[in-house]
Amino acid sequence: MANIQLATATVNAMADAVDALINGGSAAGTIKVYSGSQPANANASITGTLLATFTLDNPAFGAASGGVITLGAVPLTTTGAAAGTATHFRCASGGTGGVGTVWDGQVTATGGGGELQLNTTTISVGVSVEITSGTFTMPAS
């Protein structure tokens, strides 16, 4: 069985294409933060309670380096829509012409290693919550 290995330029182009999908709709892309268990994959119906929605800039992420794109404009702040513990998120393009869901990932508090890191994973209604960092990594193999 062959083991596929991608060149850095290829991995960077693929990661940049993920950002292009997020920016591809007629409205801004979003990151929606949820409680509960993360779905098995990004094609599955979302699970948990929607705790907060962040509206992204266009472009949402910076240019890829080493297959990694990093969320721009952080810290990014919004207000909690429901109370709960943030565990996962879904990143999507916005409006018409977009692909909808682009990818899902894990939420942790700052320094916790999740693809999306928040100042706190305890979300409360009407209280500010902040993205402190966000990354997407395209595997090279």
PyMOL commands that set and color helices and strands:
alter all, ss='L'
color gray80, all
select helices_A, chain A and resi 8-22
alter helices_A, ss='H'
color red, helices_A
select strands_A, chain A and resi 27-34+50-55+68-70+76-79+84-85+88-94+101-109+116-118+122-123+128-137
alter strands_A, ss='S'
color yellow, strands_A
deselect
rebuild
show_as cartoon
